[in-house]
Amino acid sequence: MFTPSYHISSETLNLISEISEHIGILETLKKTTTKNQEETFDPFQENDLLRAHEKLVDGLSNGVGRYNQDDQRVRLHMSMLFDWLTHTEDHPLIYSCIFHYELASIHPFSEGNERLGLYWQTLLLTRWRPILAGLPFETMVVERQQEYRRTLAYLSETAKTTHFIEFILRCLLDTVQQEVKNKVENKVKNKNREKVKDNVPENTINEDVEAQLSKSEQRVVKLLASDSHITIGTLSLRLQLSEAGINKILAGLRKKGIIERVGANKNGSWKVNI
């Protein structure tokens, strides 16, 4: 059976330990973990990868939803990769990184390979620990795109995968640490609010506004609230809507004053006003 070539360094083991510890803290802070209710793809199914690519590029490429020129070698390599993914006994933090790296290296699609690899790793991670759903992990990696590209450019295959695993896990650790920090700060703020709250029901305005939104609008607002830097492409994949559809929803929400764009289109962020 095909087995990717990689080396697990002591740094990787330390990162796995730290990430697992912080995920445990996050689960404790949240108390209950619920699986993402959004319809999504099965990260262990190759056909779902092809469907996800179709959603990702939204018909802008002649190769949408299929491998490069239906190359037999690419199809075989991807088939073996999914076979390995299904049977590997490696830790999810490892095999999710390896799949991401292999997809970027095989480059099976004419466009969108790195973006899809990152999204697919997110699916694998949330399948492992559902509490990771909604965290801005993808945004963290995108913000470090130059380092991401440099890591993929290493000449030695084994060294390349080792550095790639370490880089991705550092991004995930930073994401989880920030989420833990946010949860702790919010918990303190909520306790302070409890001491001074009056008799006015909380979230009355929010609930009234939310009731006026469509289901798709509510889902978009929820994702923007959890990650202010989320991209149109990521919204498209998570909600399984076309990018044109996402842009239409965003335009409607902006017109209603529910959301607004802060800063430039490229490096700005979203602000939710409810």
C-alpha positions as CSV (number, residue, x, y, z in Angstrom):
1,M,0.0,0.0,0.0
2,F,1.2,3.5,-0.8
3,T,2.7,5.3,2.2
4,P,3.8,9.0,2.1
5,S,7.4,9.7,3.0
6,Y,7.7,11.8,6.2
7,H,9.6,12.1,9.5
8,I,8.0,12.9,12.8
9,S,10.4,15.3,14.6
10,S,10.6,16.0,18.3
11,E,9.2,19.4,17.5
12,T,6.2,17.8,15.9
13,L,5.6,15.6,19.0
14,N,5.8,18.7,21.3
15,L,3.3,20.5,19.1
16,I,0.9,17.6,19.1
17,S,1.1,17.5,22.9
18,E,0.5,21.3,23.2
19,I,-2.4,21.3,20.7
20,S,-4.1,18.4,22.5
21,E,-3.7,20.1,25.8
22,H,-5.3,23.3,24.6
23,I,-8.1,21.5,22.8
24,G,-8.9,19.8,26.2
25,I,-8.9,23.2,27.9
26,L,-11.2,24.6,25.1
27,E,-13.6,21.7,25.5
28,T,-13.7,22.3,29.3
29,L,-14.4,26.0,28.8
30,K,-17.1,25.3,26.3
31,K,-18.5,22.5,28.5
32,T,-20.5,21.0,25.7
33,T,-19.4,20.2,22.2
34,T,-21.8,19.9,19.4
35,K,-21.1,18.8,15.9
36,N,-21.3,21.3,13.1
37,Q,-24.9,21.1,11.8
38,E,-24.0,22.5,8.4
39,E,-24.2,20.0,5.5
40,T,-20.6,19.2,4.6
41,F,-18.3,16.8,2.8
42,D,-17.0,13.4,4.0
43,P,-13.2,14.0,4.1
44,F,-12.5,10.3,3.6
45,Q,-14.4,10.1,0.3
46,E,-12.6,10.9,-2.9
47,N,-15.8,11.8,-4.8
48,D,-16.5,14.4,-2.1
49,L,-13.2,16.0,-2.8
50,L,-14.2,16.4,-6.5
51,R,-17.5,17.9,-5.5
52,A,-15.8,20.3,-3.1
53,H,-13.5,21.4,-5.9
54,E,-16.5,22.1,-8.1
55,K,-17.9,24.3,-5.3
56,L,-14.5,26.0,-4.8
57,V,-13.9,27.1,-8.4
58,D,-17.6,27.8,-9.1
59,G,-17.4,26.9,-12.8
60,L,-14.5,29.4,-13.5
61,S,-12.2,26.6,-14.8
62,N,-12.6,24.1,-17.6
63,G,-11.3,21.5,-15.2
64,V,-13.9,22.1,-12.5
65,G,-14.6,19.0,-10.4
66,R,-12.1,16.7,-12.1
67,Y,-8.4,16.0,-12.1
68,N,-6.0,17.6,-14.6
69,Q,-6.9,16.3,-18.1
70,D,-8.1,13.1,-16.4
71,D,-4.4,12.1,-16.2
72,Q,-4.2,8.4,-15.3
73,R,-1.2,8.9,-13.1
74,V,-2.9,11.6,-11.1
75,R,-6.0,9.5,-10.7
76,L,-3.9,6.6,-9.5
77,H,-1.9,8.7,-7.0
78,M,-5.1,10.3,-5.6
79,S,-6.8,6.9,-5.3
80,M,-3.7,5.6,-3.4
81,L,-3.7,8.7,-1.2
82,F,-7.3,8.2,-0.1
83,D,-6.7,4.5,0.4
84,W,-3.8,5.4,2.8
85,L,-5.9,8.1,4.5
86,T,-8.7,5.5,5.1
87,H,-6.3,2.9,6.7
88,T,-3.6,4.9,8.4
89,E,-3.1,4.6,12.1
90,D,-1.2,7.9,12.4
91,H,-2.5,10.6,14.7
92,P,-5.1,12.8,13.0
93,L,-2.9,15.9,13.5
94,I,-0.3,14.0,11.4
95,Y,-2.4,12.5,8.7
96,S,-4.3,15.7,8.1
97,C,-1.1,17.6,7.5
98,I,0.3,14.8,5.2
99,F,-2.9,14.8,3.1
100,H,-2.8,18.6,2.8
101,Y,0.9,18.4,1.7
102,E,0.4,15.5,-0.7
103,L,-2.6,17.2,-2.4
104,A,-0.5,20.4,-2.9
105,S,2.4,18.3,-4.2
106,I,0.3,16.1,-6.6
107,H,-1.4,19.3,-7.9
108,P,-4.3,17.2,-9.3
109,F,-6.4,20.2,-10.3
110,S,-5.7,23.0,-12.7
111,E,-6.4,25.5,-9.9
112,G,-7.4,25.7,-6.3
113,N,-5.1,22.9,-5.0
114,E,-3.6,24.6,-2.0
115,R,-6.9,26.2,-1.0
116,L,-8.7,22.9,-1.2
117,G,-5.8,21.1,0.7
118,L,-6.2,23.5,3.5
119,Y,-10.0,23.2,3.6
120,W,-9.7,19.4,3.5
121,Q,-7.4,19.4,6.4
122,T,-9.9,21.5,8.3
123,L,-12.6,18.9,7.6
124,L,-10.3,16.1,8.8
125,L,-9.5,18.0,12.0
126,T,-13.1,18.8,12.8
127,R,-14.1,15.1,12.2
128,W,-11.5,14.3,14.9
129,R,-12.5,17.0,17.4
130,P,-15.7,18.8,16.5
131,I,-14.9,21.7,18.8
132,L,-12.4,22.9,16.2
133,A,-15.2,23.7,13.8
134,G,-15.5,27.4,13.2
135,L,-12.0,28.3,14.4
136,P,-10.1,30.7,12.1
137,F,-7.4,28.1,11.4
138,E,-7.6,28.6,7.6
139,T,-7.3,32.3,8.0
140,M,-4.2,31.8,10.2
141,V,-2.5,29.8,7.5
142,V,-3.5,32.3,4.7
143,E,-2.0,35.2,6.7
144,R,1.3,33.3,6.7
145,Q,1.1,32.4,3.0
146,Q,4.7,33.4,2.2
147,E,6.1,31.0,4.8
148,Y,3.6,28.4,3.6
149,R,5.0,28.7,0.0
150,R,8.6,28.6,1.2
151,T,7.9,25.5,3.2
152,L,6.6,23.7,0.1
153,A,9.7,24.8,-1.8
154,Y,12.2,22.7,0.2
155,L,14.2,20.4,-2.1
156,S,14.5,17.3,0.1
157,E,11.2,15.5,0.2
158,T,11.5,14.2,3.7
159,A,12.7,17.5,5.0
160,K,9.9,19.3,3.1
161,T,7.2,17.2,4.8
162,T,8.7,17.6,8.2
163,H,8.9,21.4,7.9
164,F,5.4,21.5,6.5
165,I,4.0,19.5,9.4
166,E,5.7,21.7,11.9
167,F,4.5,24.9,10.2
168,I,0.9,23.8,9.9
169,L,0.8,22.5,13.5
170,R,2.2,25.8,14.7
171,C,-0.6,27.6,12.9
172,L,-3.1,25.3,14.5
173,L,-1.6,25.8,18.0
174,D,-1.7,29.6,17.6
175,T,-5.3,29.3,16.6
176,V,-6.4,27.2,19.5
177,Q,-4.4,29.2,22.0
178,Q,-6.0,32.4,20.8
179,E,-9.5,30.7,21.0
180,V,-8.8,29.6,24.6
181,K,-7.7,33.2,25.5
182,N,-10.8,34.6,23.9
183,K,-13.0,32.1,25.8
184,V,-11.4,33.0,29.2
185,E,-11.7,36.7,28.5
186,N,-15.4,36.3,27.5
187,K,-16.0,34.2,30.6
188,V,-14.6,37.0,32.8
189,K,-16.7,39.6,30.9
190,N,-19.9,37.6,31.3
191,K,-19.3,37.3,35.0
192,N,-18.9,41.0,35.3
193,R,-22.1,41.6,33.3
194,E,-24.0,39.3,35.6
195,K,-23.1,41.6,38.5
196,V,-24.5,44.7,36.9
197,K,-27.2,43.4,34.6
198,D,-30.6,45.1,34.9
199,N,-34.1,43.7,34.1
200,V,-33.9,44.2,30.4
201,P,-33.9,40.8,28.6
202,E,-30.6,40.1,26.9
203,N,-30.2,39.5,23.2
204,T,-33.8,40.8,22.5
205,I,-32.6,42.9,19.6
206,N,-30.4,40.2,18.2
207,E,-33.2,37.6,18.2
208,D,-35.6,40.0,16.5
209,V,-33.1,40.8,13.8
210,E,-32.1,37.2,13.4
211,A,-35.8,36.2,12.9
212,Q,-35.9,38.5,9.9
213,L,-33.0,36.8,8.1
214,S,-33.2,33.8,5.8
215,K,-31.5,30.5,6.9
216,S,-28.6,31.1,4.5
217,E,-28.2,34.7,5.8
218,Q,-28.1,33.4,9.4
219,R,-25.5,30.9,8.6
220,V,-23.3,33.5,6.8
221,V,-23.6,35.9,9.8
222,K,-22.7,33.1,12.2
223,L,-19.5,32.3,10.2
224,L,-18.5,36.0,9.9
225,A,-19.0,36.4,13.7
226,S,-16.7,33.4,14.4
227,D,-14.0,34.5,11.9
228,S,-14.0,38.1,10.8
229,H,-11.3,37.4,8.2
230,I,-13.0,34.5,6.5
231,T,-12.8,34.5,2.7
232,I,-15.6,34.2,0.1
233,G,-14.1,30.9,-1.0
234,T,-14.2,29.4,2.5
235,L,-17.8,30.6,3.0
236,S,-18.7,29.0,-0.3
237,L,-17.2,25.7,0.7
238,R,-18.6,25.6,4.2
239,L,-22.1,26.5,3.1
240,Q,-21.9,24.6,-0.2
241,L,-23.2,27.7,-2.1
242,S,-21.6,29.3,-5.2
243,E,-19.3,32.3,-4.7
244,A,-21.8,34.4,-6.7
245,G,-24.5,33.3,-4.2
246,I,-22.3,34.2,-1.2
247,N,-21.6,37.6,-2.7
248,K,-25.3,38.2,-3.2
249,I,-26.0,37.3,0.5
250,L,-23.2,39.5,1.7
251,A,-24.5,42.4,-0.4
252,G,-28.0,42.0,1.1
253,L,-26.7,41.8,4.6
254,R,-24.6,45.0,4.0
255,K,-27.6,46.8,2.6
256,K,-29.6,45.9,5.8
257,G,-26.8,47.1,8.0
258,I,-26.3,43.7,9.5
259,I,-22.6,43.5,8.5
260,E,-20.0,45.9,7.2
261,R,-16.6,45.7,5.7
262,V,-13.7,47.2,7.7
263,G,-10.6,48.1,5.7
264,A,-9.5,47.1,2.2
265,N,-11.2,44.2,0.3
266,K,-7.9,42.2,0.3
267,N,-6.7,42.6,3.9
268,G,-9.8,43.9,5.7
269,S,-12.3,42.2,7.9
270,W,-16.0,41.8,8.5
271,K,-17.9,43.4,11.4
272,V,-21.3,42.0,12.5
273,N,-23.6,44.6,14.0
274,I,-26.1,42.3,15.8
